[in-house]
Amino acid sequence: MFKGIKDHLKKSNETYFSHVIWAFKAGFRLVWAGIASFIHGIFPNLFPGTAAKTVIDLYHERLVDHPNKDYEEYIKEYEKW
């Protein structure tokens, strides 16, 4: 298990704590996007585009030019759909 952690952090060019901080921030933003989406479903005038903008922001902040090349493969697989 620890080897897998070290490998992932090395591929991502991150320390453990910088990874934890980013993961928590991204997680909270995604949870908020989900809540906003539920509210938007009931009240369409509230939070228009919040979920989509959050996902797009996270993609551009984190995945574009990410040092871990595994993400390039994930994106290529998605684009095939």
Buried (B, 14 or more C-beta within 10 A) or exposed (E): EEEEEEEBBEBBEBEEEEBEEBEEEBEEBBEBBEEBBEEBEEEEEEBEEBBEEBEEEBEEEBEEEBEBEEBEEEEEEEEEE
